[in-house]
Amino acid sequence: MEAQIDGTVKDNINRFAALYRLTDICVIQSLLYLSALAYSQTYTLSYFTLSLVGSVSFALIAESFALYRSWRAGFFKEIVFYTIICWLFSGLIVLTYLFLSKTTEDYSRVSLGLWMISSIMTLLAWRYCFQLFLRNMRRKGYNTRNIAIFGLCDKGIRLAKEVMNNPESGYRLGAFYDDRVTTRLDEKYHGYLKGTIDQGIEDAKNQQYDVVYITLPIQAKTRIQEILFGLGDSTATVHVVPDLFMYCLMHGEMSHVGNVQTISVYDNPMKGGLAVIKRLEDLILACAIMAVITIPMLVIALSIKFTSKGPVIFKQDRYGLNGRRIRMWKFRSMTVTENSDVVTQAKKGDTRVTKVGAFLRRTSLDELPQFINVLKGDMSVIGPRPHAVAHNEEYRKIVDFYMLRHKVKPGITGWAQVNGARGETDTLDKMKVRIEYDLEYIRNWSLWLDFKIVIFTLFRSFNDKNAY
């Protein structure tokens, strides 16, 4: 307990962050040296310069992706994913440097290949070993952060359960504080109850807790404000746990207009540099997939042309980013091409669906032309699926927060689709479930989430029984 009170935890966390950065730089630079020696190359100043380009670019990109943040509440597979992404971007910078400096002949391709492969393997390996070390330490009670929860309510209990069920996160529940009489509080947690909230503020001032979570309802804003003022005289990290109102936030963040502070409630998570990253993701995925599907698309087009009358490509109006209309491309799978104010959804056994179209819809192959939409910039590979304009106008009136799905570009596949919410929405509840998944995607968007959706799409979308 003394180590937690005297600030040792905070110092350790700072040293770990510095250790990560320093180790990464040493790994990248030393492995180029070893790769050169392994192929009997002389380690010249050019190799050293290249190692600097690689290590510095990795460090800067890792900062951009917050790779060195605390991963107490994260998962190791996310660390693996973002480490690989950072090294891939670093590799592109290295290749750009070699091209612009016209020095490719100064290096052995074999040595560079060994460097690229060994670096990513070592970066991942040492992180895995260090993660195991930290988990073992935290399970034994070391390198933990002592927390207090102000408010023994449903939110506070849910938070406490997460902390107690995940000891490897490094958080340890120290106490609950609540102003109500004990008879109104869950008796299971009476053992953690240490007094009133005012007592909790005093304990925080005495450095008994590293983190304080306030779980009072948002209606108690005056009391929350008093607590925040009180905790302002402590060094504890303070979090306010949102309630049902705050769950509606769409990537909420602090901003200001002059000296007036504001909180964005409905916002696009893909802004600035993140928008560039999302666009790069779309271009890379779309180009790679188009290179694979060009010939299959030609075969599908000929099959449609020779088996039914009508155009091969069906273009239908949809809502895109910020509700602007786009023309979405699909392989025609029906005998009709509806694009009016009234559009009838396909149903099981729908006679309008052609024989080829039934196969295309079941396997999602009718969506392939939408990669052209992605290249044009109208759509993303991953995002909420666009609905026909007629359906948009219908459901925006009866489904709460429906139009918020247009805060991002529509996608070819999305979080709703990989969770089974696709196909005919013959009931209002089905549409509500789909919208909930779409909004969850926007709230929690990250490259890691996009990567999971791509993997899930490969395994779940083909031969979908909900697609008619």
ABEGO torsion letter per residue (X at the ends): XAAAAAGAAAAAAAAAAAAAAAAAAAAAAAAAAAAAAAAGBBBBAAAAAAAAAAAAAAAAAAAAAGAABBAAABBAAAAAAAAAAAAAAAAAAAAAAAAAAGAAAABBAAAAAAAAAAAAAAAAAAAAAAAAAAAAAAAAGBGBBBBBBBEBBAAAAAAAAAAAABAAAGBBBABBBBABBAAABBAAAAAABAEBAAAAAAAAAAGABABBBBABBAAAAAAAAAAAAAAAABABBBBBBBBAAAAABBGBBBBBBEABBBBBABBBABBEAAAAAAAAAAAAAAAAAAAAAAAAAAAAAAAAAAABBEBABBBBBBBBBGGBBBBBBBBBABABBBABABBBBBBBGBAABBAAAAAAAAAGAAAAAAAAAAAAGABBABEBBBBBAAAAAAAAAABBGAAAAAABBBBABBAAAAAGBBEBBABAAAAAAAAAAAAAAAAABBAAAAAAAAAAAAAAABGBAABX
